[in-house]
Amino acid sequence: MIPSQDRRLEVVVLAARSLQGGELFRRKVHLSLVSEKDPNGEAFGAKVSPWTEVASTTKGTGSELGCLRFGNSGLRCSFPLGTSPKAPSLAADVRFADMTQLRVRLLASKVPSQMSVLRTATKLLPTSFADGMKKEFDEATSDIEAEAQIPLANILSGRVGFAADRALGGWVPLRVV
C-alpha cells in the first residue's frame, strides 16, 4: 500500500497596490489552479476573498493609486496536492506540477462604493440586507482588472523570478487585463 502524501500548496495574498480607479470600486482576489485538462480550475475549486473596500490611496505619477489589504492577515488558502485523499485525481499525475499554473485574478466591481442608492439603502435597510444587496451588485457587475498565471513547477522549485520577488519588495506583478 502506498502511504498517503498529505502535501498541499499554501498561498497567502496579503494586499494589492497600484490600483486604477483608487477608492471608487470594491475588489476581490480569485485564486485557482488551472491546466490544459482543467482550464477553469474546477477540480480544486476557486479560493476567493470577500469584496473589499480600498483603505488608502497615495499620489502617484499624476493619478491616484490605491492599496487594498485583504483582511488583517490576508487571504490564506490551501490546495491539496499529491496522493492525499482530499486532492483531486489530477494531482496524482506525475506531470501535474509541469502542467499546472496558479492563476491569480483581481476582480473589480463596476458599482462605485459610494453610489447614492447604496448609501440610501445602508441608512434605511438592516445592515445584513444592505450588505447582501451590495454583494449582489458587485457580483453582477464584476470584471477582471488584472491577472497572473504562475507555473506551479516554478513555485514549488523556488526558481528566481516566479515567487514573490525581493526586488519588488515581495510583490508579484499582475498583467492588467
C-alpha positions in Angstrom: 0.0 0.0 0.0 1.3 3.5 -0.9 1.4 5.8 2.0 -0.8 8.9 1.7 1.2 12.1 1.0 -0.7 14.9 2.6 1.1 17.7 0.6 -0.5 21.0 -0.1 0.2 24.4 -1.6 -0.3 27.2 0.9 -1.0 30.6 -0.7 -1.3 33.9 1.1 -2.4 37.1 -0.7 -2.0 40.0 1.7 -2.7 43.1 -0.5 -2.9 44.7 -3.9 -1.4 48.0 -4.8 -1.3 50.5 -7.7 -5.0 50.1 -8.3 -6.5 52.0 -11.1 -9.6 53.9 -10.0 -8.4 54.4 -6.5 -11.1 54.1 -3.8 -14.1 54.1 -6.3 -14.6 50.3 -6.5 -14.6 47.3 -4.3 -12.3 44.4 -5.3 -11.7 40.7 -4.5 -8.9 38.3 -5.3 -9.7 34.9 -7.0 -7.1 32.1 -6.9 -7.3 28.8 -8.8 -5.1 26.0 -10.1 -5.5 25.7 -13.9 -4.1 23.3 -16.5 -4.9 22.1 -20.0 -7.0 19.3 -18.5 -8.8 21.8 -16.2 -8.7 25.3 -17.8 -11.3 26.7 -15.4 -9.7 25.4 -12.2 -12.9 23.5 -11.2 -11.1 20.4 -9.9 -9.6 22.3 -6.9 -12.3 24.9 -6.6 -11.6 28.6 -6.5 -10.4 30.4 -3.4 -12.0 33.8 -3.3 -11.7 36.7 -0.9 -14.8 38.8 0.2 -15.4 42.1 -1.6 -13.1 44.6 0.0 -13.0 48.4 0.0 -9.8 50.2 -0.8 -8.5 51.6 2.5 -5.9 54.1 1.4 -4.6 56.0 -1.6 -1.3 57.6 -2.4 -0.5 60.1 -5.1 1.4 58.5 -7.9 2.5 60.0 -11.2 -0.5 62.2 -11.9 -3.1 59.7 -10.8 -4.3 58.2 -7.5 -3.1 54.8 -6.8 -4.9 52.7 -4.2 -3.7 50.0 -1.8 -6.1 47.2 -0.8 -5.4 44.9 2.1 -7.4 41.6 2.2 -8.3 41.4 6.0 -5.8 41.6 8.8 -3.7 38.6 7.7 -4.7 38.4 4.0 -6.5 35.7 2.0 -4.9 32.4 3.2 -5.8 29.3 1.3 -4.6 25.7 0.7 -4.7 23.5 -2.3 -4.3 19.7 -1.6 -1.6 18.1 -3.8 -0.1 14.6 -4.3 -2.0 11.5 -3.4 -3.8 12.9 -0.4 -7.4 11.7 -0.2 -8.5 15.4 -0.3 -6.6 16.0 -3.6 -8.4 15.8 -7.0 -7.2 12.9 -9.2 -5.4 15.4 -11.4 -2.8 15.9 -8.7 -1.7 12.3 -8.8 -0.4 12.8 -12.4 3.4 12.7 -12.4 3.4 15.7 -14.8 0.9 17.7 -12.7 3.4 20.4 -11.5 4.7 20.9 -15.0 1.2 21.2 -16.5 -0.5 23.4 -13.8 -0.4 27.1 -13.1 -1.6 29.2 -10.2 -4.0 31.8 -11.6 -4.4 35.0 -9.6 -7.1 37.3 -10.7 -8.1 40.7 -9.2 -11.8 41.3 -9.8 -13.2 44.8 -9.6 -16.9 45.7 -9.1 -18.2 48.3 -11.6 -20.5 49.7 -8.9 -19.0 52.7 -7.1 -18.6 52.2 -3.4 -20.4 55.4 -2.6 -23.3 55.1 -5.1 -26.3 57.1 -3.8 -28.6 54.1 -4.0 -26.2 52.0 -1.8 -25.8 54.9 0.7 -29.6 55.3 1.0 -30.1 51.5 1.3 -27.5 51.4 4.1 -29.4 54.1 6.0 -32.9 52.6 5.5 -32.4 48.8 5.5 -31.0 46.4 8.0 -27.2 46.0 7.7 -27.3 42.4 6.6 -29.8 43.2 3.8 -27.9 46.2 2.6 -24.6 44.2 2.6 -26.3 41.4 0.6 -27.5 43.9 -1.9 -24.0 45.4 -2.3 -22.6 41.9 -2.8 -25.2 41.1 -5.5 -24.4 44.3 -7.3 -20.7 43.6 -7.1 -21.1 40.0 -8.5 -23.4 41.1 -11.3 -21.0 43.9 -12.5 -17.6 42.5 -11.7 -14.8 42.2 -14.3 -11.2 41.0 -14.3 -8.9 44.0 -13.6 -5.6 42.2 -13.6 -4.3 38.6 -13.8 -1.1 36.5 -13.4 -0.5 32.8 -14.2 2.5 31.4 -12.4 3.7 27.9 -13.3 3.3 25.6 -10.3 6.7 23.9 -11.1 8.4 27.3 -10.6 6.7 28.0 -7.3 7.5 24.5 -5.9 11.1 24.6 -7.1 11.7 28.2 -5.8 13.0 29.4 -9.2 14.1 33.0 -9.2 11.5 35.5 -10.6 8.4 33.3 -10.0 7.8 33.7 -6.3 7.4 37.0 -4.6 10.3 38.9 -6.0 12.6 40.5 -3.4 13.4 43.4 -5.8 9.7 44.2 -5.8 9.5 44.1 -2.0 7.6 40.7 -2.1 5.0 41.9 -4.6 4.1 39.7 -7.6 3.1 41.9 -10.6 -0.2 41.1 -12.3 -0.9 41.8 -16.0 -3.6 44.3 -16.5 -6.5 42.8 -18.5 
